Amino acid sequence: SKEGYSHFMLKEIHEQPMALRNTLAGIERDEVTKIGAELADARHIFITASGTSLHAGLIGDYLLTTVAGADVHTFTSSEYRKYMKTAGEGDVAIVVSQSGETIDALLALRALKSAGVKVIAISNVMDSAIPRESHLAIYTRTGPEIGVAATKTFTAQLMVLTILAMSAAAARGYVNDDEAAYFMNEMEQVPDVVQATLANNEAKIKRVAASISRASSMYYLGRGLGLPISMEGALKMKEVAYIHAEAYPAGESKHGPIALVEKSFPVLFTIFNDEYGEAMEGNIMEMKARDAYAIGVIPKSLEERLDKVLDIAIPIGVEEPAIATIAYSVPMQLLAYYTAVARGLDPDKPRNLAKTVTVE
Ligand code: F6R
Protein backbone atom coordinates (compact mmCIF):
# COMPACT_ATOMS: atom_id res chain seq x y z
CA SER A 1 0.00 0.00 0.00
CA LYS A 2 1.03 3.59 -0.53
CA GLU A 3 0.49 4.37 3.15
CA GLY A 4 -0.93 7.82 2.57
CA TYR A 5 1.57 8.85 -0.11
CA SER A 6 0.10 9.77 -3.47
CA HIS A 7 2.56 7.53 -5.33
CA PHE A 8 4.91 4.64 -4.62
CA MET A 9 7.77 6.72 -5.96
CA LEU A 10 7.23 9.37 -3.27
CA LYS A 11 6.76 6.72 -0.58
CA GLU A 12 9.99 5.02 -1.61
CA ILE A 13 11.90 8.30 -1.70
CA HIS A 14 10.76 8.86 1.89
CA GLU A 15 11.64 5.30 2.90
CA GLN A 16 15.32 5.93 2.21
CA PRO A 17 16.44 6.68 5.77
CA MET A 18 15.01 3.31 6.84
CA ALA A 19 16.25 1.49 3.72
CA LEU A 20 19.76 2.82 4.33
CA ARG A 21 19.68 1.91 8.02
CA ASN A 22 18.63 -1.65 7.16
CA THR A 23 21.23 -1.96 4.42
CA LEU A 24 23.99 -0.80 6.74
CA ALA A 25 22.83 -3.14 9.50
CA GLY A 26 22.85 -6.05 7.04
CA ILE A 27 26.42 -5.51 5.88
CA GLU A 28 28.80 -7.98 7.49
CA ARG A 29 32.07 -6.28 8.36
CA ASP A 30 34.14 -9.49 7.96
CA GLU A 31 32.71 -10.11 4.53
CA VAL A 32 33.42 -6.52 3.47
CA THR A 33 37.03 -6.86 4.66
CA LYS A 34 37.41 -10.05 2.63
CA ILE A 35 35.91 -8.57 -0.51
CA GLY A 36 37.96 -5.41 -0.04
CA ALA A 37 41.11 -7.54 -0.06
CA GLU A 38 39.99 -9.34 -3.22
CA LEU A 39 39.27 -6.05 -4.96
CA ALA A 40 42.64 -4.73 -3.85
CA ASP A 41 44.38 -7.77 -5.35
CA ALA A 42 42.39 -7.89 -8.58
CA ARG A 43 44.20 -7.38 -11.86
CA HIS A 44 41.18 -5.58 -13.36
CA ILE A 45 37.84 -4.81 -11.79
CA PHE A 46 34.83 -4.86 -14.08
CA ILE A 47 31.61 -3.22 -12.98
CA THR A 48 28.56 -3.93 -15.06
CA ALA A 49 24.87 -2.99 -14.80
CA SER A 50 22.12 -1.12 -16.64
CA GLY A 51 20.28 2.15 -16.08
CA THR A 52 20.23 3.41 -12.52
CA SER A 53 22.31 0.49 -11.28
CA LEU A 54 24.98 1.45 -13.83
CA HIS A 55 25.08 4.94 -12.35
CA ALA A 56 25.67 3.45 -8.91
CA GLY A 57 28.41 1.36 -10.53
CA LEU A 58 30.05 4.51 -11.90
CA ILE A 59 30.27 5.93 -8.38
CA GLY A 60 31.90 2.65 -7.31
CA ASP A 61 34.29 3.00 -10.27
CA TYR A 62 35.25 6.56 -9.32
CA LEU A 63 35.98 5.64 -5.71
CA LEU A 64 37.77 2.36 -6.47
CA THR A 65 39.94 4.20 -8.98
CA THR A 66 40.68 7.38 -7.04
CA VAL A 67 40.75 6.13 -3.45
CA ALA A 68 41.85 2.51 -3.88
CA GLY A 69 43.99 3.01 -7.01
CA ALA A 70 42.32 0.10 -8.80
CA ASP A 71 42.10 -0.48 -12.55
CA VAL A 72 38.35 -0.35 -13.09
CA HIS A 73 36.29 -0.76 -16.25
CA THR A 74 32.61 0.02 -15.95
CA PHE A 75 30.20 -0.66 -18.78
CA THR A 76 26.55 -1.02 -19.56
CA SER A 77 25.89 -4.75 -19.52
CA SER A 78 24.54 -4.88 -23.06
CA GLU A 79 28.04 -3.90 -24.30
CA TYR A 80 29.93 -6.63 -22.44
CA ARG A 81 31.39 -8.19 -25.60
CA LYS A 82 33.95 -5.40 -25.87
CA TYR A 83 35.68 -6.65 -22.69
CA MET A 84 35.85 -10.35 -23.35
CA LYS A 85 39.45 -10.46 -24.57
CA THR A 86 40.77 -8.50 -21.60
CA ALA A 87 38.78 -10.32 -18.89
CA GLY A 88 40.17 -13.45 -17.26
CA GLU A 89 41.67 -15.16 -14.21
CA GLY A 90 42.68 -12.73 -11.51
CA ASP A 91 39.92 -10.26 -12.35
CA VAL A 92 36.90 -9.44 -10.22
CA ALA A 93 33.53 -8.27 -11.53
CA ILE A 94 30.77 -6.50 -9.64
CA VAL A 95 27.33 -6.95 -11.19
CA VAL A 96 24.77 -4.48 -9.84
CA SER A 97 21.08 -5.24 -10.32
CA GLN A 98 18.23 -4.20 -8.08
CA SER A 99 15.88 -6.89 -9.40
CA GLY A 100 18.61 -9.45 -9.95
CA GLU A 101 16.79 -10.49 -13.12
CA THR A 102 17.85 -7.98 -15.79
CA ILE A 103 18.78 -10.05 -18.84
CA ASP A 104 21.59 -7.75 -20.02
CA ALA A 105 23.33 -7.96 -16.65
CA LEU A 106 22.75 -11.70 -16.48
CA LEU A 107 24.32 -12.29 -19.91
CA ALA A 108 27.32 -10.13 -19.00
CA LEU A 109 27.69 -12.05 -15.74
CA ARG A 110 27.68 -15.41 -17.54
CA ALA A 111 30.26 -14.24 -20.06
CA LEU A 112 32.57 -12.84 -17.37
CA LYS A 113 32.20 -15.96 -15.29
CA SER A 114 33.07 -18.26 -18.14
CA ALA A 115 36.14 -16.11 -18.84
CA GLY A 116 37.34 -17.02 -15.33
CA VAL A 117 36.39 -13.77 -13.57
CA LYS A 118 35.23 -13.89 -9.95
CA VAL A 119 31.76 -12.34 -9.85
CA ILE A 120 30.20 -10.45 -6.94
CA ALA A 121 26.52 -9.48 -7.21
CA ILE A 122 24.84 -6.53 -5.52
CA SER A 123 21.09 -7.00 -5.54
CA ASN A 124 17.93 -6.14 -3.62
CA VAL A 125 16.16 -9.43 -4.30
CA MET A 126 17.29 -12.46 -2.35
CA ASP A 127 18.07 -15.49 -4.53
CA SER A 128 17.17 -13.82 -7.80
CA ALA A 129 19.06 -15.04 -10.88
CA ILE A 130 22.05 -12.66 -10.70
CA PRO A 131 23.04 -13.29 -7.06
CA ARG A 132 22.30 -16.99 -7.57
CA GLU A 133 24.69 -17.30 -10.49
CA SER A 134 27.41 -15.15 -8.92
CA HIS A 135 30.23 -16.45 -6.72
CA LEU A 136 29.18 -14.10 -3.96
CA ALA A 137 26.23 -11.81 -3.25
CA ILE A 138 25.77 -8.72 -1.15
CA TYR A 139 22.26 -7.45 -0.62
CA THR A 140 20.79 -4.01 -0.30
CA ARG A 141 17.94 -4.28 2.20
CA THR A 142 15.47 -1.66 1.13
CA GLY A 143 12.34 -3.81 1.01
CA PRO A 144 10.56 -4.26 -2.32
CA GLU A 145 10.69 -1.37 -4.76
CA ILE A 146 7.34 -0.99 -6.52
CA GLY A 147 7.80 2.34 -8.32
CA VAL A 148 9.20 1.78 -11.80
CA ALA A 149 11.81 4.48 -11.24
CA ALA A 150 14.54 3.14 -8.98
CA THR A 151 15.07 5.39 -5.93
CA LYS A 152 15.77 3.72 -2.60
CA THR A 153 17.63 0.83 -4.21
CA PHE A 154 19.98 3.34 -5.90
CA THR A 155 21.03 5.05 -2.68
CA ALA A 156 21.43 1.67 -0.98
CA GLN A 157 23.65 0.51 -3.88
CA LEU A 158 25.75 3.65 -3.44
CA MET A 159 26.16 2.80 0.22
CA VAL A 160 27.34 -0.76 -0.48
CA LEU A 161 29.70 0.22 -3.31
CA THR A 162 31.20 3.07 -1.29
CA ILE A 163 31.87 0.79 1.66
CA LEU A 164 33.49 -1.80 -0.64
CA ALA A 165 35.70 0.86 -2.24
CA MET A 166 36.83 2.10 1.18
CA SER A 167 37.56 -1.46 2.22
CA ALA A 168 39.70 -1.96 -0.91
CA ALA A 169 41.51 1.29 -0.13
CA ALA A 170 42.16 0.05 3.41
CA ALA A 171 43.44 -3.29 2.10
CA ARG A 172 45.89 -1.42 -0.13
CA GLY A 173 47.03 0.75 2.76
CA TYR A 174 45.69 4.00 1.30
CA VAL A 175 43.36 4.45 4.27
CA ASN A 176 44.52 3.79 7.84
CA ASP A 177 42.44 2.38 10.71
CA ASP A 178 41.50 5.80 12.08
CA GLU A 179 40.38 7.03 8.68
CA ALA A 180 38.38 3.84 8.10
CA ALA A 181 36.67 4.23 11.48
CA TYR A 182 35.93 7.90 10.79
CA PHE A 183 34.48 6.94 7.43
CA MET A 184 32.16 4.27 8.85
CA ASN A 185 31.06 6.68 11.54
CA GLU A 186 30.14 9.22 8.85
CA MET A 187 28.29 6.50 6.94
CA GLU A 188 26.25 5.73 10.03
CA GLN A 189 25.03 9.34 10.03
CA VAL A 190 23.82 9.13 6.42
CA PRO A 191 20.26 7.95 7.14
CA ASP A 192 19.76 11.00 9.40
CA VAL A 193 21.31 13.30 6.81
CA VAL A 194 18.93 11.91 4.19
CA GLN A 195 16.04 12.46 6.59
CA ALA A 196 17.10 16.08 7.09
CA THR A 197 17.61 16.56 3.34
CA LEU A 198 14.02 15.46 2.77
CA ALA A 199 12.64 17.63 5.55
CA ASN A 200 14.57 20.77 4.57
CA ASN A 201 14.19 20.73 0.80
CA GLU A 202 10.91 19.20 -0.28
CA ALA A 203 8.92 22.46 -0.32
CA LYS A 204 11.66 24.32 -2.17
CA ILE A 205 12.02 21.55 -4.75
CA LYS A 206 8.28 21.60 -5.40
CA ARG A 207 8.64 25.26 -6.37
CA VAL A 208 11.62 24.54 -8.61
CA ALA A 209 9.62 21.72 -10.23
CA ALA A 210 6.79 24.14 -11.00
CA SER A 211 9.19 26.52 -12.69
CA ILE A 212 10.89 23.90 -14.86
CA SER A 213 7.70 21.98 -15.68
CA ARG A 214 7.26 23.76 -19.02
CA ALA A 215 10.84 23.16 -20.14
CA SER A 216 11.34 20.73 -23.01
CA SER A 217 15.01 20.18 -22.36
CA MET A 218 17.55 20.58 -19.56
CA TYR A 219 21.14 19.79 -18.59
CA TYR A 220 22.66 18.18 -15.53
CA LEU A 221 26.32 19.06 -15.12
CA GLY A 222 28.89 17.66 -12.73
CA ARG A 223 32.54 16.72 -12.36
CA GLY A 224 34.06 13.75 -10.59
CA LEU A 225 31.48 12.10 -8.37
CA GLY A 226 29.06 14.75 -9.57
CA LEU A 227 28.92 13.17 -13.03
CA PRO A 228 27.24 9.84 -12.20
CA ILE A 229 24.92 11.67 -9.80
CA SER A 230 24.01 14.03 -12.67
CA MET A 231 23.46 11.08 -15.01
CA GLU A 232 21.08 9.51 -12.53
CA GLY A 233 19.25 12.81 -11.98
CA ALA A 234 18.79 13.22 -15.73
CA LEU A 235 17.58 9.63 -16.13
CA LYS A 236 14.95 10.14 -13.41
CA MET A 237 13.76 13.35 -15.11
CA LYS A 238 13.45 11.62 -18.49
CA GLU A 239 11.72 8.57 -17.08
CA VAL A 240 8.96 10.17 -15.08
CA ALA A 241 8.64 13.78 -16.32
CA TYR A 242 9.45 13.12 -20.01
CA ILE A 243 11.73 16.14 -20.17
CA HIS A 244 14.75 15.68 -22.37
CA ALA A 245 17.40 15.84 -19.69
CA GLU A 246 21.04 15.26 -20.57
CA ALA A 247 23.97 14.87 -18.23
CA TYR A 248 27.44 16.03 -19.23
CA PRO A 249 30.79 16.33 -17.56
CA ALA A 250 30.64 20.07 -16.79
CA GLY A 251 33.91 20.55 -18.66
CA GLU A 252 32.34 19.11 -21.81
CA SER A 253 29.43 21.53 -21.73
CA LYS A 254 31.49 24.16 -23.55
CA HIS A 255 32.34 21.74 -26.35
CA GLY A 256 28.93 21.81 -27.98
CA PRO A 257 26.02 21.41 -25.56
CA ILE A 258 26.09 25.07 -24.51
CA ALA A 259 24.80 25.96 -28.00
CA LEU A 260 21.30 25.01 -26.85
CA VAL A 261 21.29 27.25 -23.80
CA GLU A 262 19.11 30.34 -23.96
CA LYS A 263 16.96 32.31 -21.57
CA SER A 264 15.45 30.13 -18.78
CA PHE A 265 17.03 26.87 -20.02
CA PRO A 266 17.32 24.83 -16.80
CA VAL A 267 20.79 23.64 -15.85
CA LEU A 268 21.28 21.64 -12.67
CA PHE A 269 24.80 21.68 -11.21
CA THR A 270 25.96 18.98 -8.82
CA ILE A 271 28.80 20.33 -6.71
CA PHE A 272 30.61 18.58 -3.90
CA ASN A 273 33.11 19.92 -1.42
CA ASP A 274 36.03 18.70 -3.53
CA GLU A 275 38.73 19.87 -5.92
CA TYR A 276 36.21 20.70 -8.67
CA GLY A 277 34.41 23.53 -6.85
CA GLU A 278 36.12 26.41 -8.60
CA ALA A 279 35.79 24.95 -12.08
CA MET A 280 32.11 24.30 -11.39
CA GLU A 281 31.63 27.90 -10.29
CA GLY A 282 33.10 28.96 -13.64
CA ASN A 283 30.64 26.69 -15.44
CA ILE A 284 27.72 28.25 -13.56
CA MET A 285 28.87 31.70 -14.69
CA GLU A 286 29.11 30.59 -18.31
CA MET A 287 25.54 29.33 -18.17
CA LYS A 288 24.29 32.42 -16.36
CA ALA A 289 25.90 34.58 -19.05
CA ARG A 290 23.41 32.87 -21.44
CA ASP A 291 20.54 33.54 -19.03
CA ALA A 292 20.13 29.89 -18.05
CA TYR A 293 18.08 29.00 -14.98
CA ALA A 294 20.82 27.68 -12.70
CA ILE A 295 19.95 25.21 -9.96
CA GLY A 296 22.73 23.90 -7.73
CA VAL A 297 22.85 20.95 -5.37
CA ILE A 298 25.76 22.08 -3.24
CA PRO A 299 27.52 21.53 0.08
CA LYS A 300 26.44 23.78 2.96
CA SER A 301 30.01 25.10 3.20
CA LEU A 302 29.70 26.71 -0.25
CA GLU A 303 26.19 28.07 0.23
CA GLU A 304 27.13 31.68 0.91
CA ARG A 305 29.46 31.78 -2.06
CA LEU A 306 27.32 29.97 -4.64
CA ASP A 307 24.03 31.52 -3.60
CA LYS A 308 25.20 34.65 -5.42
CA VAL A 309 25.66 32.92 -8.76
CA LEU A 310 22.84 30.35 -8.69
CA ASP A 311 19.13 31.04 -9.13
CA ILE A 312 18.32 28.27 -6.68
CA ALA A 313 20.71 26.65 -4.20
CA ILE A 314 19.86 23.36 -2.56
CA PRO A 315 22.38 22.97 0.25
CA ILE A 316 23.10 19.48 1.59
CA GLY A 317 24.40 19.00 5.12
CA VAL A 318 27.24 16.55 4.52
CA GLU A 319 30.69 17.56 3.34
CA GLU A 320 32.61 14.30 2.72
CA PRO A 321 32.01 13.78 -1.03
CA ALA A 322 32.16 9.96 -0.98
CA ILE A 323 29.36 9.95 1.60
CA ALA A 324 27.46 12.93 0.22
CA THR A 325 26.56 11.18 -3.06
CA ILE A 326 23.78 9.38 -1.19
CA ALA A 327 22.13 12.52 0.20
CA TYR A 328 22.63 14.41 -3.08
CA SER A 329 20.55 11.83 -4.91
CA VAL A 330 17.48 12.76 -2.88
CA PRO A 331 16.81 16.25 -4.33
CA MET A 332 17.30 14.79 -7.84
CA GLN A 333 14.59 12.20 -7.16
CA LEU A 334 12.23 14.75 -5.64
CA LEU A 335 12.75 17.14 -8.54
CA ALA A 336 11.87 14.46 -11.12
CA TYR A 337 8.88 13.37 -9.06
CA TYR A 338 7.39 16.84 -8.52
CA THR A 339 8.07 17.87 -12.11
CA ALA A 340 6.13 14.82 -13.32
CA VAL A 341 3.27 15.70 -10.99
CA ALA A 342 3.33 19.36 -12.11
CA ARG A 343 3.05 18.11 -15.70
CA GLY A 344 0.00 16.01 -14.81
CA LEU A 345 1.83 12.69 -15.20
CA ASP A 346 1.71 9.57 -13.05
CA PRO A 347 5.30 8.91 -11.89
CA ASP A 348 4.42 5.33 -10.96
CA LYS A 349 3.40 4.46 -14.51
CA PRO A 350 5.96 5.90 -16.89
CA ARG A 351 5.06 5.05 -20.47
CA ASN A 352 7.09 2.40 -22.30
CA LEU A 353 8.95 1.23 -19.17
CA ALA A 354 8.91 -2.05 -17.28
CA LYS A 355 10.28 -2.53 -13.79
CA THR A 356 12.43 -5.44 -14.88
CA VAL A 357 13.78 -5.77 -18.39
CA THR A 358 13.97 -9.42 -19.44
CA VAL A 359 14.54 -9.04 -23.17
CA GLU A 360 17.90 -8.18 -24.70
C1 F6R B 1 15.65 3.49 -13.68
C2 F6R B 1 15.37 2.09 -13.80
C3 F6R B 1 16.14 1.26 -14.80
C4 F6R B 1 16.84 0.14 -14.06
C5 F6R B 1 17.55 -0.82 -15.02
C6 F6R B 1 18.32 -1.89 -14.26
O1 F6R B 1 14.84 4.12 -12.75
O2 F6R B 1 14.57 1.58 -13.07
O3 F6R B 1 17.05 2.05 -15.51
O4 F6R B 1 17.75 0.72 -13.17
O5 F6R B 1 16.61 -1.41 -15.86
O6 F6R B 1 17.48 -2.63 -13.44
P1 F6R B 1 18.07 -3.61 -12.35
O7 F6R B 1 18.78 -2.78 -11.35
O8 F6R B 1 16.87 -4.32 -11.78
O9 F6R B 1 19.01 -4.54 -13.06
Boltz pocket constraint, residues with backbone or C-beta under 6 A from the ligand:
constraints:
  - pocket:
      binder: B
      contacts: [[A, 50], [A, 51], [A, 52], [A, 53], [A, 54], [A, 96], [A, 97], [A, 98], [A, 99], [A, 100], [A, 101], [A, 102], [A, 105], [A, 148], [A, 149], [A, 150], [A, 151], [A, 235], [A, 239], [A, 354], [A, 355], [A, 356], [A, 357]]
      max_distance: 6.0
